[in-house]
């Protein structure tokens, strides 16, 4: 495995995008591959999205991303995605979904010759990045074969209840959400909503990616995760949901990232 920091020109952002990558090692010593079925195939790729206020170092330093790469023969890509929930906005240079789903993927293909096929390419994230993984994966169902969403910030369900006089909140104020999602009264019915994207793909006959979701039972985002879980169940989606003791932190995310990656790699 080798680790690289990369800046590259993104048309979607109108500037450089950046990411860290753990590249799977083709020349790993045999004793490190012994009895490991993941080395009987070519390396696959997962893009991991950070949460609110994070950047490309979050998964690199806080998780077991290097072990994900070594254990599962994975190229692990960790981009910086800003604070806008990985959504495309009308303003020039603020197309964050396009940045991940097109510019980043195309750069990985052209430069490293990885993530070449849907079945070899996954996207995952936590909190805001969990929402971003769901949204981006469903926006680009022909690019991503699977989605891992941990403690997803599914505030899309609560935007219509927000008011201009809500004041400065601990994490973000009313103006922030308007800037990210546009008209808050219309957001839930727009393509900002993973439900809308899922149903649109289904109507078009485009197979949706398989999905792994997890959330801690003490997490403040549990209720909206239940809501999306129930939607997927009703749709008879190809997905797996689990929860267990835990709050909104890496003590929950890291072990469930292992579970999520194994689900994406092994579920047929």
DABELDA-V890356 format. One record per residue. N is the residue number from 1. RES is the residue in one letter. NEAR is the number of other ideal C-beta (glycine too) atoms within 10 Angstrom. Layout:
n->{N N}
res->{RES RES}
near->{NEAR NEAR}
This chain:
n->{1 2 3 4 5 6 7 8 9 10 11 12 13 14 15 16 17 18 19 20 21 22 23 24 25 26 27 28 29 30 31 32 33 34 35 36 37 38 39 40 41 42 43 44 45 46 47 48 49 50 51 52 53 54 55 56 57 58 59 60 61 62 63 64 65 66 67 68 69 70 71 72 73 74 75 76 77 78 79 80 81 82 83 84 85 86 87 88 89 90 91 92 93 94 95 96 97 98 99 100 101 102 103 104 105 106 107 108 109 110 111 112 113 114 115 116 117 118 119 120 121 122 123 124 125 126 127 128 129 130 131 132 133 134 135 136 137 138 139 140 141 142 143 144 145 146 147 148 149 150 151 152 153 154 155 156 157 158 159 160 161 162 163 164 165 166 167 168 169 170 171 172 173 174 175 176 177 178 179 180 181 182 183 184 185 186 187 188 189 190 191 192 193 194 195 196 197 198 199 200 201 202 203 204 205 206 207 208 209 210 211 212 213 214 215 216 217 218 219 220 221 222 223 224 225 226 227 228 229 230 231 232 233 234 235 236 237 238 239 240 241 242 243 244 245 246 247 248 249 250 251 252 253 254 255 256 257 258 259 260 261 262 263 264 265 266 267 268}
res->{X X X X X X X X X X X X X X X X X X X X X X X X X X X X X X X X X X X X X X X X X X X X X X X X X X X X X X X X X X X X X X X X X X X X X X X X X X X X X X X X X X X X X X X X X X X X X X X X X X X X X X X X X X X X X X X X X X X X X X X X X X X X X X X X X X X X X X X X X X X X X X X X X X X X X X X X X X X X X X X X X X X X X X X X X X X X X X X X X X X X X X X X X X X X X X X X X X X X X X X X X X X X X X X X X X X X X X X X X X X X X X X X X X X X X X X X X X X X X X X X X X X X X X X X X X X X X X X X X X X X X X X X X X X X}
near->{17 9 13 10 12 18 11 15 11 23 14 20 20 13 11 11 23 17 23 22 25 23 18 22 16 9 4 14 8 7 6 12 15 8 5 13 11 17 18 8 10 12 19 23 24 30 30 28 31 25 23 15 11 21 17 21 13 23 33 20 9 15 19 16 24 14 16 22 22 20 15 22 23 26 22 28 29 27 26 20 29 19 16 19 22 28 23 19 16 7 10 9 13 18 22 28 22 20 25 31 23 18 19 24 23 15 18 22 15 9 11 16 8 20 25 14 12 16 10 17 25 27 34 28 34 34 24 26 33 27 29 30 34 29 31 32 31 25 23 20 20 10 19 29 20 26 28 29 32 28 30 29 23 24 19 26 15 15 21 13 9 18 8 10 6 12 8 10 11 5 11 15 15 17 11 15 19 15 15 23 22 16 10 19 11 12 23 16 12 14 15 22 22 26 19 16 21 23 15 15 17 15 8 9 6 11 13 22 26 20 27 25 26 27 29 22 11 13 20 12 18 17 12 18 23 14 14 26 20 11 16 19 11 8 14 8 18 14 23 17 18 13 19 13 9 20 13 20 14 15 12 23 24 18 14 24 26 15 16 26 23 14 20 25 18 10 13 4}
